């Protein structure tokens, strides 16, 4: 049987996604065929797969680290939060429906067979499958019907490695506490643990390892240092957007993004952040949109109408109008594009309890929600003489209106998106457009005269993955991890 190893956290955001991505790349460099897998993910930052499904962005990055295309088997169950107590359920890449949190707990028992089958298909084509858990291994209050952590590990007899983040503090308590909460049958599957994001002299943690061993008997597979290059990799969790601000020199291009309550696909901005002369700021609720921006981007959202209503409560609609009056430029991507129009109708209330809402009125277009979700990779040709670019669509609804006759781009010979009469307001359904180096450079030069930086975004991501893999090779006993998997 192929080897499998599952990485479960002692808490959320301890670096499980990065650990799996780094190990995927490290094992590929050793000549192994690797596949990433996450039974259940919860994120509004998703990626489109070549077969026309959607999976969590982290699994798409892990697939890249493994040198293969993303596939729906890598993340068979995806939850996309729509409120504090409910989410859209995506199974094998397709939307199955909306579920309140309590109803989903009962639904999970039906999904175990789905996730196990997906993992077995990946095992059939790989030397090793690296599996990422979700949240904490010790969420014992949610253990019944669990498919994300120990429920999956027990069902498949998969060995588990705990991941703990020392940067958070309390790392010894988090490892020992997790161990203490696990029943005997689950403890039997835990092969050991890794410590993540260590800064400073690692020898100072030697006594910590000894204490954990005395309390649990667990093996430490290594202490991973803080790897600065990891910051260049796409992030999956929205809370990482907090305070995304950088010091910049005079003359830089200032781009502002309001952080919508259910913001999605925010990795669209990563290539812009990589540009040295771009100052991209994510503006949190309660803050005004800065008045000196060159460009405001309205991002994607999982609940377009609800987030548009919240945008108005924040006063961002007023800031946006003032920005345009000063001669600024606005780009709406996906939900942001829909918000810029005159009206959004959702007669089936597919995303919220609101059936209709007036748009911001900066584009003469109208959106009607409904129909099948568009999930497709595309090649687009800019209608603004900015060249061609690769991207993907991930949306429901159809947008029409007079400004669509001035398209943002053409896809398969058809108009895509819209541009206002003065060219200052643009909208499209195309995610990932700024990852194309040529298009990104041309788009930024349209905003302001600039010296081309030469940033090659995809190459930067590849180099960051290599740097993380090299750090893991030095810090972890990878041979022992492989033995544990077998």
N, C-alpha and C positions, 0 to 999 in steps of 0.2 A: 504494500500500500504506500502511496505517496505520503510524505511527511506533512504534518499540519501543526501549527503552533498559534495559540490565541493570546493576544495581549489585552488584558483587562485592567482598567484603571482603579486606583484607590480613590478616585474622584473624577469629576468632569474637568476637561481641559488640562490634563496632566501631561499631554503630549503623545497619546496613543497613536494618532494619525501620523505624526512625524516619525515615531519609532518604526511603524510599519513601513512607511515610505523609504526611510533610510536603510532599513534592513533589506527591503526589496532590491534597492540599487546595489547594496553591498553583495548580496548573493548572486545577482546577475553578473557582477564583475568577477565572481568566482566561477562563472560558467554554468550556473544553475538556471533552470526554467522555473520562474516564480509567478504566482498569481496572488493578488490581494483579494480579501473578502471581508465584508461586514454584513452580518445577518440583517441587522436593523439599524438604520441611521435616522437621525432627526435633524434636518437642516433645510433652510430655504435657499441654500447655495448649491445648485445642482448642475450637472453636466449632461449633455445629450450624447448618446452612444450611436455608433454607426448604424445599428439596426433600428434606430428610431425610438429609443426608450430614454429614461432619465434615471440617473443614479447620483449619489452624493458627490460633491466636488472632491472630497478627500480621496475617494476611491478612484476617481479619474486621475488624480495626481499620482496615486500609488501605481496605477496601471502604467503611467508614463515612466515612473521609476523602474518598472519591470520590463520596459521596452515593448509593451503590447498596447493595442487599442482598448479603450474602456468597453465593458460589456455589462449587460443587465444582470448577469449571474454574480457579478462582483458586489452588488448591493441589492438583493431581491426585495427588501422591504424598506421603503423610504417614507418618513413622516415629515410633512411640510406644515409647520405651525401656522394656523390662521387666527388663533386667539390664545388667551392664557389657558384655556381648557379644551381646546380642540385642534385637530389637524387634518389635512388632506392625506389620505393613504394612497401610496403608489406601490403597486405590487408587480414585480417583474417588468418595471419600466413604464407601466400604464396606470393611470388614475383609476382607483376602484371606488372612491367615495370620500365623504367627510365624516369624521368620527369624533365625538366627544371623548375625552380621555378615559372616562369610566367605561364607556362602551367598548373602547379599543382593548381594554384589559381582557375582556371575554373573547374578543376577536382573535387574539394572539394564538390561541390553541389551534386554530385552523391554519396558521401560517408556519408552524414548526416544520411540517412536511415540505413546504415550499423552500424554506431556507436550507434545509438539509439536502434536498435534491440539487439546489444550485451549487452548494459546496462540493458535492460529489462530482458534478460535471467539471468543476475547476480542477479537482484532484486528478481527474482522468487525463488532463493535458499538462500537468506540471510535476516537477520534482518536489516542490514544497508549496504549500498554501499558507500565507501569513494572514491571520484573522484579527480584526480589530473589534473589540467590544464597544459598548456604549455606556457613557456615564461611569458608574461605580460597580465593581464586582459585588459589593456588599449592600446593595439596595434590597434588603431582605423583605421590606414591606411590599415590593413589587415582584417577588420571586415567583409567585404562582403564574404558570403559563409563560414564563420568561423565554424569549428567543434571542435576546441580545447579548447575554453574558453567560452565567453559569448554566442556565437552562439549555442553551445550545451546547456548551462544553460537555455537560453530562450526557445529553442525548447522543452525542457523536464521539464520546470518550476522547476529547481533544485536550492535550496538555495545555496548561495556562501559565503565562508569565505575568505577574503584576507589574504595573508601571506606576511609579510615584514621583511627584514633582517636588524637589527639595526647595525650589524657588518660592514656593507657597508657604514654607514653614511647616513644622509639625510632621515631617516626613516619617519619623520613626513611629509615631502614634498612628499615622495613616496606614502603614504597612501592618503593624501589629494589630490594630483595631479591625482592619479588613479580615485578617486571618482569624481573629477571635469570633467574628460573626458568621463565618462559614461553617456549615455542618460537615461532618466527617467525610461523606462521600464527595463533597466538593473540594475539601482540603486535599484529598488524595490526588486530585488532578493538578494541583498547583506545583509546578516544577521549581519556581523561584521568583525572583523579582529583579527589576532594574531601577536605578535611581536616575532621574532625568533633570537636566538644566542646572547642573552643579557649577558654581562659580568659585574660583580660588584653588587652594591647595587640597587636593582630593585625599591626601593622607590624613587630614584632620577628621575625615568621616570614618576612619577605620574602626574606632570604638563604636560608632553608630551601627556599623555592619555586625559587629560582635553582639551588641545588645539585641538586634533583630533576630540574629541566629539563636540566641539563648531563649528568646520568647517564642519563636516559631519553628526553628530548625530549618528555615528556608535558605536556599542558596542565593547569593547575590551574583548575577551574571555580569555585573559591571556598573560603573557610575558614569553616566553620559555627561560631558561638559555642556555648558551653554554654547550653542553654535550660532554665531551671529548671522551666518549665511542663510539660516532657516527662515529669517524674516523676509527673504525674497520669494518665498514659496507662497502660493495661493492659500488663503486662510478659509476655514469652513464655518467657524462660529462667529456670529454677528457681533458678540461682545468684544472681539479683537479690533473692531472698528473704533472703539473709544479712543479719543485723543489722537487720531491719526493726523498729526500736524508736524511739520518740519520747519526748521529755520531755513530761510532762503535769502539769496542776495537780491539787491534791487534789480528790476527789469525782468524778474521771473514771471512765468505765466501762472496766474492764480486761478485754481479751479475749486469750486465749492459744490459739495454734495449734501443735501439734507438727509439725515438719517431717518428714513421712514420707519414706522413702528414694525412693519413686517417686510423690511428691505430684503431683496433677493438678488442673487447673482452679482454680488458686489465685487467679485474678482474681476469684473469688467474694468475696474479702476487700477488694478495692480500694474499694468504696463505704463500707465500715466505716472504713478508714483515712482516708477523706476527711472523716469527722465530727470536728470539733475537740475533742469531749469523750471520744473513744474512744482508748484506748491499746491498740493491737493489736500483739502481739509474736509473731513466728515463732520458736519454740524449736528450736534445733539439737540434733542427737544429742549425747549426753554431758552435756546440761544438764537439770536437773529442771524440771518444770512449776511455775511460781510458785504459792505457796500463797494469794495474795491476789487471784486472778482472779474476776471475776464470771461469766464464761462461758468454757468450753473448747469449741473447735470441732474435731472430728475431720474432716479434709478428705477430698477425693477421692484416689484412688490408682489407678495403673495395674495394680498387683499386690496385691490386697486381702489375701490370705492371707499372702503373704511379708511385707508391711508390718505386718500385725498381729503376726506372730511377732517382728519387729524392735521393734515398740512395746513388747512385753513385755521384750525384752532391755535396752531403755533404762530400764526401771522406770517407764515412763509410766502403765502400768495401775495401779500402786500410787498414783501421784500423782492419777490420775483418781478413784479410789475415795475418797481423802482429801478431794479437792475436793467431792465429792458429800456426804460426811459433814459437811462444814462448811456445807452448804446451798447450794453452787454449782449452776450450771446447765450442762448439756452439750447440744450440738447436733452430730449426725453428719450429714454431707452425702455422699450416694452411698456410696462405700466406707466412709466413717466411720459411716454408718448401719448398714451390714452388720456392721461390727466390734462395734457396741454390742449386737448380739443374742446369743443363746445358742450358736449354731453356724453355721458356713459350710461348705458342702459344694461341692466342685468335682470331680465324678466324672470329667470329661473332662480334668482338669488343663489348663484353657484358659489360665490365667495363670501357673502355676508347676508345680513337681513335687510339690506338696503337695495331696492330694485332700480333706482335711478338717481343720478346726481348731475348737477351742472358742472362742466369742466372749467378749467382756468381760462379758456377762451383765447388762447394765444395762437392756436392753429384752427383753421376752418375745416375741422374733421369731426366725425361722430363715431363712437364705438358701441357696438352691441356685443355683449358677452354671450357665450353659448357655443355649441358645436364641439367637435373633437379638438383636443389639444394639439397644437402644432409643435412637433418635436423633430427638427430636421437640421442637419448641417448644410450650410449653403456657401456658395461663392458669389459675392456681390460686386457689382461695378458701380463705383460712386457716380452720382449724377452731378457732383460738384467739382468734377475734374480733379479728384483726389486719388484716382487709381482704383484698383480692385483689392478686395480683402476677403479673408475667410471669416465665417461667423456661424452662429446657430440661432434658430428660433425656438422659443419655449413659451408659448402663450395660448390663451383661449380668446376668442372674440375676433371680430372683423371691424376694421377701421376704414371709413370711406369719407369723401368730401372733396370740395374744390381744391384744397391745398395738396391733395394726393396727385394732382396733375403736375405739381412740381415735386417730383420724388426725391427722396434722400439718396436712393440707390436703385439699381435694377437687379433683379434676381431671376434667372432663367428668362430674360427678356421682358419681364413684367415689372411695373413700377412697385417700389417698396418704400414705405415711409412718406413723409411730407415735409415741405419747407415753406415757411411764410413768404409773403411777397417781397419783404425787404431782406430775406436771407438770414435774419437774426435768430429765428426760432426753427429748430429742426427736430424731427422725431422719427423713430424707426423701431422695428421689432428685433433688430439684429444685435444679439449679445456677442461678446468676444471680439468686436471690431477693432479695438485698440491693440490687440495682441499682434496684429499685422504691422511690422515695422514701417513699411513704406507708407501705408495709409495713416498711421499715427503721426509720423513726421509731417506729412502734408497737412493733416487736420490741425495740428498745433501751429504750423506756420501760417495757416489761414487766420488764426487768432492774433498772432503777433510775430513780427520779424524776429528770427532767432537763429542761433548757430546750431546746426544739426549735431546732436550729441553722438550719434552712432550706436546708441543702445540697441542691442539685439535681444529682445525680450525672451524669446524661447531659449536662446543660448544661455541667458542668465539663469533661467530656471534649471536647465540641465547642469550647469556648473554648480548651482546651489545644491542640487541633489547629490552630485559627486562629492562636494565638500562635506555634506552630512554623512554620506556613506563612509568617507575616509575617517571622520571623527568616530563613527561607530566601530569601525575596524580596530581603531586604537584603544577604545574604551571598553568594549564588550568582549566577552569570550564567545565569539560566534560559533566556534566549533562545538562548544557545550550546548549552545542554543539549538544547533542542528541536531545534536544527539538527543536533546530533550524532545524535539519534534518527532523523532523516530521511535 
